[in-house]
Amino acid sequence: MSIIVYFKSNCIQCEATKNAMNRKGIEYKLINIDIQPEAIENLKSLGYYQMPVVITNNDHWSGFRPDKIADLCQLTDVRG
């Protein structure tokens, strides 16, 4: 499964999301919109204006969502 976390620097919810995924052993790709601002238009087209934005093969959401992260553990067969 492909998981991308769009984040920005100094974002508390972004750090919480990355930390939760790291603790659960979930692999993901990071895209910092401060460094790659071209990604912002794509996120806006999906209706997102809050970071982080997490995009998987089957789902996407914004903000720190422990419930969604727990669901990822089941989908990726990670124990956490």
PDB file of N, CA, C and O in Angstrom:
ATOM      1  N   MET A   1       0.840  -1.177   0.000  1.00  0.00           N
ATOM      2  CA  MET A   1       0.000   0.000   0.000  1.00  0.00           C
ATOM      3  C   MET A   1       0.886   1.241   0.000  1.00  0.00           C
ATOM      4  O   MET A   1       1.898   1.305   0.699  1.00  0.00           O
ATOM      5  N   SER A   2       0.492   2.196  -0.778  1.00  0.00           N
ATOM      6  CA  SER A   2       1.197   3.466  -0.851  1.00  0.00           C
ATOM      7  C   SER A   2       0.545   4.464   0.099  1.00  0.00           C
ATOM      8  O   SER A   2      -0.670   4.660   0.064  1.00  0.00           O
ATOM      9  N   ILE A   3       1.355   5.091   0.944  1.00  0.00           N
ATOM     10  CA  ILE A   3       0.858   6.098   1.880  1.00  0.00           C
ATOM     11  C   ILE A   3       1.732   7.339   1.745  1.00  0.00           C
ATOM     12  O   ILE A   3       2.956   7.266   1.850  1.00  0.00           O
ATOM     13  N   ILE A   4       1.093   8.469   1.513  1.00  0.00           N
ATOM     14  CA  ILE A   4       1.806   9.745   1.402  1.00  0.00           C
ATOM     15  C   ILE A   4       1.267  10.682   2.472  1.00  0.00           C
ATOM     16  O   ILE A   4       0.056  10.838   2.626  1.00  0.00           O
ATOM     17  N   VAL A   5       2.177  11.301   3.206  1.00  0.00           N
ATOM     18  CA  VAL A   5       1.804  12.290   4.211  1.00  0.00           C
ATOM     19  C   VAL A   5       2.324  13.647   3.738  1.00  0.00           C
ATOM     20  O   VAL A   5       3.532  13.877   3.668  1.00  0.00           O
ATOM     21  N   TYR A   6       1.396  14.529   3.420  1.00  0.00           N
ATOM     22  CA  TYR A   6       1.740  15.906   3.085  1.00  0.00           C
ATOM     23  C   TYR A   6       1.750  16.687   4.388  1.00  0.00           C
ATOM     24  O   TYR A   6       0.807  16.609   5.175  1.00  0.00           O
ATOM     25  N   PHE A   7       2.818  17.438   4.612  1.00  0.00           N
ATOM     26  CA  PHE A   7       2.939  18.166   5.872  1.00  0.00           C
ATOM     27  C   PHE A   7       3.620  19.497   5.634  1.00  0.00           C
ATOM     28  O   PHE A   7       4.126  19.773   4.547  1.00  0.00           O
ATOM     29  N   LYS A   8       3.622  20.317   6.675  1.00  0.00           N
ATOM     30  CA  LYS A   8       4.388  21.556   6.622  1.00  0.00           C
ATOM     31  C   LYS A   8       5.211  21.671   7.897  1.00  0.00           C
ATOM     32  O   LYS A   8       4.894  21.053   8.913  1.00  0.00           O
ATOM     33  N   SER A   9       6.245  22.451   7.831  1.00  0.00           N
ATOM     34  CA  SER A   9       7.139  22.627   8.972  1.00  0.00           C
ATOM     35  C   SER A   9       6.394  23.282  10.137  1.00  0.00           C
ATOM     36  O   SER A   9       5.485  24.088   9.937  1.00  0.00           O
ATOM     37  N   ASN A  10       6.796  22.921  11.352  1.00  0.00           N
ATOM     38  CA  ASN A  10       6.244  23.498  12.579  1.00  0.00           C
ATOM     39  C   ASN A  10       4.739  23.279  12.725  1.00  0.00           C
ATOM     40  O   ASN A  10       4.027  24.149  13.227  1.00  0.00           O
ATOM     41  N   CYS A  11       4.264  22.130  12.291  1.00  0.00           N
ATOM     42  CA  CYS A  11       2.838  21.783  12.370  1.00  0.00           C
ATOM     43  C   CYS A  11       2.673  20.696  13.432  1.00  0.00           C
ATOM     44  O   CYS A  11       3.182  19.587  13.271  1.00  0.00           O
ATOM     45  N   ILE A  12       1.970  21.010  14.505  1.00  0.00           N
ATOM     46  CA  ILE A  12       1.810  20.073  15.624  1.00  0.00           C
ATOM     47  C   ILE A  12       1.060  18.813  15.197  1.00  0.00           C
ATOM     48  O   ILE A  12       1.468  17.703  15.541  1.00  0.00           O
ATOM     49  N   GLN A  13      -0.030  18.976  14.452  1.00  0.00           N
ATOM     50  CA  GLN A  13      -0.783  17.802  14.004  1.00  0.00           C
ATOM     51  C   GLN A  13       0.029  16.945  13.027  1.00  0.00           C
ATOM     52  O   GLN A  13      -0.111  15.722  13.003  1.00  0.00           O
ATOM     53  N   CYS A  14       0.862  17.584  12.237  1.00  0.00           N
ATOM     54  CA  CYS A  14       1.733  16.841  11.308  1.00  0.00           C
ATOM     55  C   CYS A  14       2.708  15.977  12.098  1.00  0.00           C
ATOM     56  O   CYS A  14       2.892  14.800  11.788  1.00  0.00           O
ATOM     57  N   GLU A  15       3.327  16.555  13.110  1.00  0.00           N
ATOM     58  CA  GLU A  15       4.272  15.805  13.939  1.00  0.00           C
ATOM     59  C   GLU A  15       3.580  14.661  14.665  1.00  0.00           C
ATOM     60  O   GLU A  15       4.133  13.566  14.769  1.00  0.00           O
ATOM     61  N   ALA A  16       2.376  14.909  15.168  1.00  0.00           N
ATOM     62  CA  ALA A  16       1.632  13.864  15.866  1.00  0.00           C
ATOM     63  C   ALA A  16       1.305  12.708  14.916  1.00  0.00           C
ATOM     64  O   ALA A  16       1.382  11.542  15.302  1.00  0.00           O
ATOM     65  N   THR A  17       0.946  13.031  13.695  1.00  0.00           N
ATOM     66  CA  THR A  17       0.632  11.998  12.699  1.00  0.00           C
ATOM     67  C   THR A  17       1.872  11.175  12.373  1.00  0.00           C
ATOM     68  O   THR A  17       1.822   9.945  12.373  1.00  0.00           O
ATOM     69  N   LYS A  18       2.979  11.849  12.098  1.00  0.00           N
ATOM     70  CA  LYS A  18       4.218  11.126  11.774  1.00  0.00           C
ATOM     71  C   LYS A  18       4.678  10.273  12.954  1.00  0.00           C
ATOM     72  O   LYS A  18       5.091   9.129  12.767  1.00  0.00           O
ATOM     73  N   ASN A  19       4.609  10.819  14.161  1.00  0.00           N
ATOM     74  CA  ASN A  19       5.025  10.060  15.347  1.00  0.00           C
ATOM     75  C   ASN A  19       4.161   8.829  15.561  1.00  0.00           C
ATOM     76  O   ASN A  19       4.676   7.757  15.880  1.00  0.00           O
ATOM     77  N   ALA A  20       2.851   8.973  15.389  1.00  0.00           N
ATOM     78  CA  ALA A  20       1.947   7.830  15.567  1.00  0.00           C
ATOM     79  C   ALA A  20       2.233   6.747  14.527  1.00  0.00           C
ATOM     80  O   ALA A  20       2.248   5.559  14.850  1.00  0.00           O
ATOM     81  N   MET A  21       2.457   7.154  13.298  1.00  0.00           N
ATOM     82  CA  MET A  21       2.761   6.176  12.246  1.00  0.00           C
ATOM     83  C   MET A  21       4.102   5.497  12.508  1.00  0.00           C
ATOM     84  O   MET A  21       4.242   4.292  12.296  1.00  0.00           O
ATOM     85  N   ASN A  22       5.074   6.256  12.961  1.00  0.00           N
ATOM     86  CA  ASN A  22       6.382   5.677  13.273  1.00  0.00           C
ATOM     87  C   ASN A  22       6.282   4.661  14.405  1.00  0.00           C
ATOM     88  O   ASN A  22       6.865   3.579  14.330  1.00  0.00           O
ATOM     89  N   ARG A  23       5.539   5.013  15.453  1.00  0.00           N
ATOM     90  CA  ARG A  23       5.369   4.091  16.586  1.00  0.00           C
ATOM     91  C   ARG A  23       4.708   2.785  16.163  1.00  0.00           C
ATOM     92  O   ARG A  23       4.996   1.726  16.720  1.00  0.00           O
ATOM     93  N   LYS A  24       3.826   2.865  15.183  1.00  0.00           N
ATOM     94  CA  LYS A  24       3.111   1.676  14.725  1.00  0.00           C
ATOM     95  C   LYS A  24       3.832   0.949  13.596  1.00  0.00           C
ATOM     96  O   LYS A  24       3.365  -0.091  13.131  1.00  0.00           O
ATOM     97  N   GLY A  25       4.965   1.487  13.153  1.00  0.00           N
ATOM     98  CA  GLY A  25       5.746   0.828  12.113  1.00  0.00           C
ATOM     99  C   GLY A  25       5.162   0.943  10.716  1.00  0.00           C
ATOM    100  O   GLY A  25       5.432   0.105   9.856  1.00  0.00           O
ATOM    101  N   ILE A  26       4.367   1.972  10.489  1.00  0.00           N
ATOM    102  CA  ILE A  26       3.756   2.188   9.178  1.00  0.00           C
ATOM    103  C   ILE A  26       4.752   2.934   8.287  1.00  0.00           C
ATOM    104  O   ILE A  26       5.291   3.970   8.677  1.00  0.00           O
ATOM    105  N   GLU A  27       4.985   2.403   7.104  1.00  0.00           N
ATOM    106  CA  GLU A  27       5.883   3.065   6.150  1.00  0.00           C
ATOM    107  C   GLU A  27       5.086   4.065   5.319  1.00  0.00           C
ATOM    108  O   GLU A  27       3.959   3.790   4.908  1.00  0.00           O
ATOM    109  N   TYR A  28       5.683   5.220   5.078  1.00  0.00           N
ATOM    110  CA  TYR A  28       5.009   6.266   4.320  1.00  0.00           C
ATOM    111  C   TYR A  28       6.042   7.164   3.670  1.00  0.00           C
ATOM    112  O   TYR A  28       7.213   7.178   4.050  1.00  0.00           O
ATOM    113  N   LYS A  29       5.585   7.908   2.688  1.00  0.00           N
ATOM    114  CA  LYS A  29       6.419   8.898   2.001  1.00  0.00           C
ATOM    115  C   LYS A  29       5.995  10.279   2.493  1.00  0.00           C
ATOM    116  O   LYS A  29       4.805  10.552   2.650  1.00  0.00           O
ATOM    117  N   LEU A  30       6.969  11.139   2.733  1.00  0.00           N
ATOM    118  CA  LEU A  30       6.694  12.505   3.198  1.00  0.00           C
ATOM    119  C   LEU A  30       6.851  13.509   2.060  1.00  0.00           C
ATOM    120  O   LEU A  30       7.778  13.416   1.256  1.00  0.00           O
ATOM    121  N   ILE A  31       5.942  14.454   2.007  1.00  0.00           N
ATOM    122  CA  ILE A  31       6.074  15.583   1.091  1.00  0.00           C
ATOM    123  C   ILE A  31       5.830  16.850   1.904  1.00  0.00           C
ATOM    124  O   ILE A  31       4.733  17.068   2.418  1.00  0.00           O
ATOM    125  N   ASN A  32       6.859  17.676   2.015  1.00  0.00           N
ATOM    126  CA  ASN A  32       6.785  18.934   2.748  1.00  0.00           C
ATOM    127  C   ASN A  32       6.320  20.022   1.785  1.00  0.00           C
ATOM    128  O   ASN A  32       7.035  20.363   0.842  1.00  0.00           O
ATOM    129  N   ILE A  33       5.124  20.570   2.016  1.00  0.00           N
ATOM    130  CA  ILE A  33       4.595  21.571   1.096  1.00  0.00           C
ATOM    131  C   ILE A  33       5.332  22.904   1.185  1.00  0.00           C
ATOM    132  O   ILE A  33       5.181  23.755   0.309  1.00  0.00           O
ATOM    133  N   ASP A  34       6.130  23.092   2.240  1.00  0.00           N
ATOM    134  CA  ASP A  34       6.970  24.288   2.306  1.00  0.00           C
ATOM    135  C   ASP A  34       8.084  24.208   1.269  1.00  0.00           C
ATOM    136  O   ASP A  34       8.528  25.228   0.741  1.00  0.00           O
ATOM    137  N   ILE A  35       8.530  22.986   0.984  1.00  0.00           N
ATOM    138  CA  ILE A  35       9.610  22.767   0.018  1.00  0.00           C
ATOM    139  C   ILE A  35       9.056  22.457  -1.371  1.00  0.00           C
ATOM    140  O   ILE A  35       9.680  22.783  -2.381  1.00  0.00           O
ATOM    141  N   GLN A  36       7.885  21.826  -1.417  1.00  0.00           N
ATOM    142  CA  GLN A  36       7.252  21.464  -2.689  1.00  0.00           C
ATOM    143  C   GLN A  36       5.861  22.100  -2.779  1.00  0.00           C
ATOM    144  O   GLN A  36       4.857  21.390  -2.731  1.00  0.00           O
ATOM    145  N   PRO A  37       5.792  23.424  -2.907  1.00  0.00           N
ATOM    146  CA  PRO A  37       4.494  24.104  -2.909  1.00  0.00           C
ATOM    147  C   PRO A  37       3.606  23.740  -4.089  1.00  0.00           C
ATOM    148  O   PRO A  37       2.406  24.012  -4.064  1.00  0.00           O
ATOM    149  N   GLU A  38       4.173  23.132  -5.115  1.00  0.00           N
ATOM    150  CA  GLU A  38       3.351  22.721  -6.261  1.00  0.00           C
ATOM    151  C   GLU A  38       2.306  21.670  -5.860  1.00  0.00           C
ATOM    152  O   GLU A  38       1.319  21.479  -6.570  1.00  0.00           O
ATOM    153  N   ALA A  39       2.515  20.999  -4.742  1.00  0.00           N
ATOM    154  CA  ALA A  39       1.560  19.992  -4.261  1.00  0.00           C
ATOM    155  C   ALA A  39       0.302  20.631  -3.682  1.00  0.00           C
ATOM    156  O   ALA A  39      -0.727  19.966  -3.560  1.00  0.00           O
ATOM    157  N   ILE A  40       0.370  21.894  -3.328  1.00  0.00           N
ATOM    158  CA  ILE A  40      -0.757  22.559  -2.663  1.00  0.00           C
ATOM    159  C   ILE A  40      -2.001  22.575  -3.538  1.00  0.00           C
ATOM    160  O   ILE A  40      -3.102  22.337  -3.041  1.00  0.00           O
ATOM    161  N   GLU A  41      -1.853  22.847  -4.808  1.00  0.00           N
ATOM    162  CA  GLU A  41      -3.018  22.912  -5.699  1.00  0.00           C
ATOM    163  C   GLU A  41      -3.736  21.571  -5.777  1.00  0.00           C
ATOM    164  O   GLU A  41      -4.966  21.529  -5.804  1.00  0.00           O
ATOM    165  N   ASN A  42      -2.981  20.478  -5.813  1.00  0.00           N
ATOM    166  CA  ASN A  42      -3.592  19.153  -5.825  1.00  0.00           C
ATOM    167  C   ASN A  42      -4.395  18.919  -4.544  1.00  0.00           C
ATOM    168  O   ASN A  42      -5.505  18.390  -4.595  1.00  0.00           O
ATOM    169  N   LEU A  43      -3.841  19.309  -3.403  1.00  0.00           N
ATOM    170  CA  LEU A  43      -4.535  19.136  -2.131  1.00  0.00           C
ATOM    171  C   LEU A  43      -5.791  20.003  -2.072  1.00  0.00           C
ATOM    172  O   LEU A  43      -6.829  19.565  -1.575  1.00  0.00           O
ATOM    173  N   LYS A  44      -5.697  21.214  -2.569  1.00  0.00           N
ATOM    174  CA  LYS A  44      -6.875  22.099  -2.601  1.00  0.00           C
ATOM    175  C   LYS A  44      -7.959  21.517  -3.504  1.00  0.00           C
ATOM    176  O   LYS A  44      -9.148  21.640  -3.207  1.00  0.00           O
ATOM    177  N   SER A  45      -7.552  20.882  -4.605  1.00  0.00           N
ATOM    178  CA  SER A  45      -8.544  20.294  -5.516  1.00  0.00           C
ATOM    179  C   SER A  45      -9.294  19.147  -4.853  1.00  0.00           C
ATOM    180  O   SER A  45     -10.414  18.824  -5.246  1.00  0.00           O
ATOM    181  N   LEU A  46      -8.673  18.530  -3.842  1.00  0.00           N
ATOM    182  CA  LEU A  46      -9.331  17.476  -3.070  1.00  0.00           C
ATOM    183  C   LEU A  46     -10.156  18.052  -1.915  1.00  0.00           C
ATOM    184  O   LEU A  46     -10.845  17.317  -1.207  1.00  0.00           O
ATOM    185  N   GLY A  47     -10.076  19.385  -1.731  1.00  0.00           N
ATOM    186  CA  GLY A  47     -10.856  20.046  -0.692  1.00  0.00           C
ATOM    187  C   GLY A  47     -10.116  20.265   0.616  1.00  0.00           C
ATOM    188  O   GLY A  47     -10.733  20.591   1.630  1.00  0.00           O
ATOM    189  N   TYR A  48      -8.784  20.087   0.606  1.00  0.00           N
ATOM    190  CA  TYR A  48      -8.016  20.206   1.844  1.00  0.00           C
ATOM    191  C   TYR A  48      -7.317  21.548   1.956  1.00  0.00           C
ATOM    192  O   TYR A  48      -6.691  22.035   1.015  1.00  0.00           O
ATOM    193  N   TYR A  49      -7.447  22.133   3.151  1.00  0.00           N
ATOM    194  CA  TYR A  49      -6.778  23.392   3.475  1.00  0.00           C
ATOM    195  C   TYR A  49      -6.070  23.297   4.814  1.00  0.00           C
ATOM    196  O   TYR A  49      -5.527  24.290   5.298  1.00  0.00           O
ATOM    197  N   GLN A  50      -6.068  22.117   5.417  1.00  0.00           N
ATOM    198  CA  GLN A  50      -5.445  21.875   6.720  1.00  0.00           C
ATOM    199  C   GLN A  50      -4.429  20.747   6.574  1.00  0.00           C
ATOM    200  O   GLN A  50      -4.661  19.782   5.845  1.00  0.00           O
ATOM    201  N   MET A  51      -3.316  20.873   7.265  1.00  0.00           N
ATOM    202  CA  MET A  51      -2.283  19.840   7.248  1.00  0.00           C
ATOM    203  C   MET A  51      -2.363  19.027   8.520  1.00  0.00           C
ATOM    204  O   MET A  51      -2.885  19.534   9.513  1.00  0.00           O
ATOM    205  N   PRO A  52      -1.890  17.828   8.553  1.00  0.00           N
ATOM    206  CA  PRO A  52      -1.362  17.081   7.418  1.00  0.00           C
ATOM    207  C   PRO A  52      -2.506  16.524   6.572  1.00  0.00           C
ATOM    208  O   PRO A  52      -3.653  16.453   7.013  1.00  0.00           O
ATOM    209  N   VAL A  53      -2.165  16.137   5.361  1.00  0.00           N
ATOM    210  CA  VAL A  53      -3.085  15.389   4.516  1.00  0.00           C
ATOM    211  C   VAL A  53      -2.439  14.037   4.275  1.00  0.00           C
ATOM    212  O   VAL A  53      -1.291  13.956   3.841  1.00  0.00           O
ATOM    213  N   VAL A  54      -3.182  12.978   4.560  1.00  0.00           N
ATOM    214  CA  VAL A  54      -2.697  11.614   4.355  1.00  0.00           C
ATOM    215  C   VAL A  54      -3.495  11.016   3.210  1.00  0.00           C
ATOM    216  O   VAL A  54      -4.726  11.037   3.217  1.00  0.00           O
ATOM    217  N   ILE A  55      -2.781  10.484   2.226  1.00  0.00           N
ATOM    218  CA  ILE A  55      -3.428   9.862   1.076  1.00  0.00           C
ATOM    219  C   ILE A  55      -2.930   8.426   0.963  1.00  0.00           C
ATOM    220  O   ILE A  55      -1.727   8.171   0.922  1.00  0.00           O
ATOM    221  N   THR A  56      -3.880   7.492   0.914  1.00  0.00           N
ATOM    222  CA  THR A  56      -3.570   6.078   0.729  1.00  0.00           C
ATOM    223  C   THR A  56      -4.201   5.623  -0.583  1.00  0.00           C
ATOM    224  O   THR A  56      -4.805   6.420  -1.301  1.00  0.00           O
ATOM    225  N   ASN A  57      -4.059   4.352  -0.884  1.00  0.00           N
ATOM    226  CA  ASN A  57      -4.665   3.815  -2.104  1.00  0.00           C
ATOM    227  C   ASN A  57      -6.185   3.943  -2.090  1.00  0.00           C
ATOM    228  O   ASN A  57      -6.807   4.126  -3.137  1.00  0.00           O
ATOM    229  N   ASN A  58      -6.791   3.845  -0.885  1.00  0.00           N
ATOM    230  CA  ASN A  58      -8.246   3.769  -0.790  1.00  0.00           C
ATOM    231  C   ASN A  58      -8.903   4.902  -0.010  1.00  0.00           C
ATOM    232  O   ASN A  58     -10.129   4.942   0.093  1.00  0.00           O
ATOM    233  N   ASP A  59      -8.120   5.816   0.538  1.00  0.00           N
ATOM    234  CA  ASP A  59      -8.687   6.802   1.457  1.00  0.00           C
ATOM    235  C   ASP A  59      -7.801   8.043   1.485  1.00  0.00           C
ATOM    236  O   ASP A  59      -6.657   8.011   1.032  1.00  0.00           O
ATOM    237  N   HIS A  60      -8.334   9.124   2.016  1.00  0.00           N
ATOM    238  CA  HIS A  60      -7.535  10.324   2.299  1.00  0.00           C
ATOM    239  C   HIS A  60      -8.251  11.136   3.357  1.00  0.00           C
ATOM    240  O   HIS A  60      -9.477  11.111   3.469  1.00  0.00           O
ATOM    241  N   TRP A  61      -7.448  11.865   4.139  1.00  0.00           N
ATOM    242  CA  TRP A  61      -8.003  12.684   5.219  1.00  0.00           C
ATOM    243  C   TRP A  61      -6.994  13.753   5.599  1.00  0.00           C
ATOM    244  O   TRP A  61      -5.838  13.726   5.176  1.00  0.00           O
ATOM    245  N   SER A  62      -7.466  14.704   6.416  1.00  0.00           N
ATOM    246  CA  SER A  62      -6.561  15.733   6.927  1.00  0.00           C
ATOM    247  C   SER A  62      -6.651  15.775   8.443  1.00  0.00           C
ATOM    248  O   SER A  62      -7.620  15.311   9.044  1.00  0.00           O
ATOM    249  N   GLY A  63      -5.619  16.341   9.040  1.00  0.00           N
ATOM    250  CA  GLY A  63      -5.558  16.449  10.489  1.00  0.00           C
ATOM    251  C   GLY A  63      -5.015  15.181  11.126  1.00  0.00           C
ATOM    252  O   GLY A  63      -4.786  14.175  10.454  1.00  0.00           O
ATOM    253  N   PHE A  64      -4.815  15.250  12.436  1.00  0.00           N
ATOM    254  CA  PHE A  64      -4.336  14.083  13.188  1.00  0.00           C
ATOM    255  C   PHE A  64      -5.525  13.181  13.462  1.00  0.00           C
ATOM    256  O   PHE A  64      -6.447  13.566  14.183  1.00  0.00           O
ATOM    257  N   ARG A  65      -5.511  11.971  12.886  1.00  0.00           N
ATOM    258  CA  ARG A  65      -6.630  11.031  12.988  1.00  0.00           C
ATOM    259  C   ARG A  65      -6.141   9.676  13.499  1.00  0.00           C
ATOM    260  O   ARG A  65      -5.852   8.786  12.699  1.00  0.00           O
ATOM    261  N   PRO A  66      -6.045   9.508  14.820  1.00  0.00           N
ATOM    262  CA  PRO A  66      -5.598   8.228  15.372  1.00  0.00           C
ATOM    263  C   PRO A  66      -6.455   7.051  14.913  1.00  0.00           C
ATOM    264  O   PRO A  66      -5.945   5.942  14.751  1.00  0.00           O
ATOM    265  N   ASP A  67      -7.749   7.281  14.702  1.00  0.00           N
ATOM    266  CA  ASP A  67      -8.625   6.209  14.242  1.00  0.00           C
ATOM    267  C   ASP A  67      -8.239   5.728  12.849  1.00  0.00           C
ATOM    268  O   ASP A  67      -8.226   4.526  12.586  1.00  0.00           O
ATOM    269  N   LYS A  68      -7.927   6.657  11.965  1.00  0.00           N
ATOM    270  CA  LYS A  68      -7.522   6.301  10.607  1.00  0.00           C
ATOM    271  C   LYS A  68      -6.151   5.630  10.607  1.00  0.00           C
ATOM    272  O   LYS A  68      -5.906   4.707   9.830  1.00  0.00           O
ATOM    273  N   ILE A  69      -5.266   6.090  11.473  1.00  0.00           N
ATOM    274  CA  ILE A  69      -3.937   5.475  11.574  1.00  0.00           C
ATOM    275  C   ILE A  69      -4.075   4.040  12.067  1.00  0.00           C
ATOM    276  O   ILE A  69      -3.379   3.149  11.579  1.00  0.00           O
ATOM    277  N   ALA A  70      -4.960   3.808  13.024  1.00  0.00           N
ATOM    278  CA  ALA A  70      -5.211   2.443  13.500  1.00  0.00           C
ATOM    279  C   ALA A  70      -5.750   1.571  12.373  1.00  0.00           C
ATOM    280  O   ALA A  70      -5.376   0.403  12.260  1.00  0.00           O
ATOM    281  N   ASP A  71      -6.626   2.127  11.540  1.00  0.00           N
ATOM    282  CA  ASP A  71      -7.138   1.379  10.387  1.00  0.00           C
ATOM    283  C   ASP A  71      -6.015   1.002   9.431  1.00  0.00           C
ATOM    284  O   ASP A  71      -6.034  -0.079   8.843  1.00  0.00           O
ATOM    285  N   LEU A  72      -5.030   1.893   9.274  1.00  0.00           N
ATOM    286  CA  LEU A  72      -3.896   1.595   8.392  1.00  0.00           C
ATOM    287  C   LEU A  72      -3.123   0.381   8.882  1.00  0.00           C
ATOM    288  O   LEU A  72      -2.619  -0.401   8.076  1.00  0.00           O
ATOM    289  N   CYS A  73      -3.026   0.219  10.189  1.00  0.00           N
ATOM    290  CA  CYS A  73      -2.327  -0.943  10.746  1.00  0.00           C
ATOM    291  C   CYS A  73      -2.972  -2.233  10.270  1.00  0.00           C
ATOM    292  O   CYS A  73      -2.276  -3.191   9.935  1.00  0.00           O
ATOM    293  N   GLN A  74      -4.286  -2.262  10.238  1.00  0.00           N
ATOM    294  CA  GLN A  74      -4.999  -3.446   9.788  1.00  0.00           C
ATOM    295  C   GLN A  74      -4.819  -3.658   8.286  1.00  0.00           C
ATOM    296  O   GLN A  74      -4.632  -4.787   7.834  1.00  0.00           O
ATOM    297  N   LEU A  75      -4.875  -2.587   7.525  1.00  0.00           N
ATOM    298  CA  LEU A  75      -4.772  -2.688   6.069  1.00  0.00           C
ATOM    299  C   LEU A  75      -3.361  -3.064   5.607  1.00  0.00           C
ATOM    300  O   LEU A  75      -3.193  -3.741   4.593  1.00  0.00           O
ATOM    301  N   THR A  76      -2.360  -2.620   6.355  1.00  0.00           N
ATOM    302  CA  THR A  76      -0.979  -2.902   5.960  1.00  0.00           C
ATOM    303  C   THR A  76      -0.413  -4.091   6.718  1.00  0.00           C
ATOM    304  O   THR A  76       0.757  -4.435   6.553  1.00  0.00           O
ATOM    305  N   ASP A  77      -1.241  -4.725   7.552  1.00  0.00           N
ATOM    306  CA  ASP A  77      -0.841  -5.887   8.357  1.00  0.00           C
ATOM    307  C   ASP A  77       0.323  -5.546   9.291  1.00  0.00           C
ATOM    308  O   ASP A  77       1.215  -6.361   9.527  1.00  0.00           O
ATOM    309  N   VAL A  78       0.285  -4.310   9.816  1.00  0.00           N
ATOM    310  CA  VAL A  78       1.283  -3.873  10.792  1.00  0.00           C
ATOM    311  C   VAL A  78       0.664  -4.044  12.163  1.00  0.00           C
ATOM    312  O   VAL A  78      -0.513  -3.738  12.360  1.00  0.00           O
ATOM    313  N   ARG A  79       1.435  -4.522  13.095  1.00  0.00           N
ATOM    314  CA  ARG A  79       0.940  -4.690  14.465  1.00  0.00           C
ATOM    315  C   ARG A  79       1.270  -3.432  15.257  1.00  0.00           C
ATOM    316  O   ARG A  79       2.442  -3.076  15.374  1.00  0.00           O
ATOM    317  N   GLY A  80       0.282  -2.762  15.793  1.00  0.00           N
ATOM    318  CA  GLY A  80       0.537  -1.573  16.561  1.00  0.00           C
ATOM    319  C   GLY A  80      -0.541  -1.329  17.496  1.00  0.00           C
ATOM    320  O   GLY A  80      -0.501  -0.352  18.243  1.00  0.00           O
TER     321      GLY A  80
END
